[in-house]
Amino acid sequence: MVGAAVEFGLEAARDEAAASRHEDALALAGACLDLVAREVGPDDGLNIGVLTSMADSLRRAGRLPDACRHAESACSLARRRGDEPGLAVGLHALARIQTDAGELTRAHLLASEAAQLLRGLGVHRTCPTARAQS
């Protein structure tokens, strides 16, 4: 039940962010983060996606230090849980944040690590950029 509510909330947050309603997106993502922490605990794997979504909403709102903190938390949780797909998503979020911050070398390293994880999981050509580079 919690997972479905969180997925619905995150989808709504993505819609708000896409419409440049960043504060609404942040409120929805924050509510999802609170729900997961309260109902299943902060170390539950569901938090990885919520933290990554929150990081993306913060990035879109231009709050890069906060975005970085949330993405790093997602990566840390994914590493502790051994969740390679979750780690790849978190690393990709960090790469986007670093790109927006102008840290292109760091962004490239993070994106490369995410791509390597995905290749190890049998996922290839996951985005248009990857297709253009291959």
HELIX and SHEET records of a PDB file:
HELIX    1   1 VAL A    2  ALA A   18  1                                  17    
HELIX    2   2 HIS A   22  GLU A   39  1                                  18    
HELIX    3   3 LEU A   46  ARG A   60  1                                  15    
HELIX    4   4 LEU A   64  ARG A   81  1                                  18    
HELIX    5   5 GLU A   84  ASP A  100  1                                  17    
HELIX    6   6 LEU A  104  GLY A  120  1                                  17    
HELIX    7   7 PRO A  128  GLN A  133  1                                   6    
END                                                                             
